[in-house]
Every structure is written in structure tokens, then in C-alpha cells.
Amino acid sequence: MIVQNFHTILAKVKEKNASLIAVSKNKSCEDILTLYNLGQRDFGENYVQELLQKQAKLPQDIRWHFIGHLQRNKVKNIIPFIYCIQSIDSEKLWLEIEKEAKKNNRKIQVFLQLFIAQESTKYGLSYEEAESLLKQNNKSCAQISGLMGMATLTDNLKKINQEFESLQQFFLTQKAKNPNLKFLSMGMSSDYEMALNHGSNMVRIGSAVFGARTAKTP
Ligand SMILES: *Cc1c(COP(=O)(O)O)cnc(C)c1O
């Protein structure tokens, strides 16, 4: 846990009127509480099982953001409490979230995950697929209110810059047609400053505030 980094990053994020999601995957409840006690309320998790365990133990006013690949059969487990699902990568997943949210009488923020990286391991939609979903953005419980993207993991800053630039342009074009679209979630520990310079208004930061992740689970 690197409290000094947290304050530094939070100041930079606030200066740009953006918000900070503290990505707590593989980190303990104790670490989460340390940030909670400093006022942080938005936390991001990637795995359903880990999220369920933490959610049960931690303060109920935490806003949980799901940012990992989500299987449709697990949607019902997180719907009762999840605040935002940032990783919609198929229409079927979106419809499942809408169905379960309705059953639970909840409104949930959902973001489309765009595939902008040059890596085969990252999930996400193409711009064409995302555009076609945005045209049907008339759900009652799971309106699309944001876009999320991850840049290629590379030292090539020019490449990362181009990827952020292209997602920013797509976001601005779609936002003009879609007043519900408000959030552009891009930027992680290594590239959040570049993302903020490309209009990101939500950064997802893990290792820079919590310290490097080890492979073991909490
Ligand atoms: C793990 C993760 C992050 C945070 O990564 P760091 O490099 O530790 O800041 C952000 N977004 C997603 C989708 C992640 O899976």
C-alpha cells in the first residue's frame, strides 16, 4: 500500500475532473479499508468469487466496478450490489445484465469494453460492434453510459498514444449522438497521465496505489 502515491494520483485525476477507480484485485480487505478510510469509495475487481467475498466483509457504501471478463452465468451473483459493469463485450452479456437488473429492480451503470490493443488476450468489441449496440441503447435498467478500453502493454508510447486517441475520437463521435454516454474509462498505472490528456474521465489504477500484485490470492 502506497498512501503517498494515492494522494499524488488523486490530485492529478481531480485536476482533470476525472474519477479514480482503485483496482483492488488480488489485494486484501485491509488494503481496501486503508483507502476507504482516506475517502476512496470506487473500487474495481476482476473476479466474481473474489468480489463476492470482499463485498460481504467490507462497508456497504463502496461502489464496486466490475472490470474483468464476466461470464453470463455469473451475472446474477453480482447484480444485487454491483454499481458499474465496465466490461460488456457482447450483446448477450448486456441483455443478461438487463434481465437480471430488472428482476432485482436495480439500475446499473454499464460500459462497453472496446478492443483497442494489439494483443490477442484482451476481450472487447470492435468499433463497429459497439456502434451497433449504442444504436439500441434504450434499456430500462442497464443503459450504456460509458466506454472502457485498455491500451497495448508496451513501452512504445507512440502506440499507446494512438490507441487512446482513436478511442477518444470514437467516444466523442458517439457521445454527440448518444446523450447517455458520459464516461470514458481509460488509463491504468503506467499510462493514466497520457489517458487523461486524451479526455479520459475515469482511470483504473491498481499497482501504482496498492503496490505490485503477486500471483497469490488474498
Ligand atoms: C488490473 C487492471 C487495471 C489496473 O492495472 P494496474 O496496471 O495495476 O494499474 C485496470 N483495468 C483493468 C481492466 C485491469 O484488469
The ligand as an SDF file (V2000), in Angstrom:
LIG
                    3D

 15 15  0  0  0  0  0  0  0  0999 V2000
   -5.7360   -4.8730  -13.4940 C   0  0  0  0  0  0  0  0  0  0  0  0
   -6.4920   -3.8830  -14.2720 C   0  0  0  0  0  0  0  0  0  0  0  0
   -6.2560   -2.4940  -14.1210 C   0  0  0  0  0  0  0  0  0  0  0  0
   -5.2010   -1.9070  -13.2180 C   0  0  0  0  0  0  0  0  0  0  0  0
   -3.9190   -2.2360  -13.6340 O   0  0  0  0  0  0  0  0  0  0  0  0
   -2.6320   -1.5600  -12.9960 P   0  0  0  0  0  0  0  0  0  0  0  0
   -1.6210   -1.6400  -14.0800 O   0  0  0  0  0  0  0  0  0  0  0  0
   -2.2690   -2.3480  -11.8070 O   0  0  0  0  0  0  0  0  0  0  0  0
   -2.9660   -0.1560  -12.6610 O   0  0  0  0  0  0  0  0  0  0  0  0
   -7.0550   -1.6400  -14.8650 C   0  0  0  0  0  0  0  0  0  0  0  0
   -8.0050   -2.0780  -15.7010 N   0  0  0  0  0  0  0  0  0  0  0  0
   -8.2550   -3.3890  -15.8780 C   0  0  0  0  0  0  0  0  0  0  0  0
   -9.3290   -3.8040  -16.8120 C   0  0  0  0  0  0  0  0  0  0  0  0
   -7.4950   -4.3300  -15.1750 C   0  0  0  0  0  0  0  0  0  0  0  0
   -7.7440   -5.6360  -15.3690 O   0  0  0  0  0  0  0  0  0  0  0  0
  1  2  1  0
  2  3  1  0
  2 14  2  0
  3  4  1  0
  3 10  2  0
  4  5  1  0
  5  6  1  0
  6  7  2  0
  6  8  1  0
  6  9  1  0
 10 11  1  0
 11 12  2  0
 12 13  1  0
 12 14  1  0
 14 15  1  0
M  END
$$$$
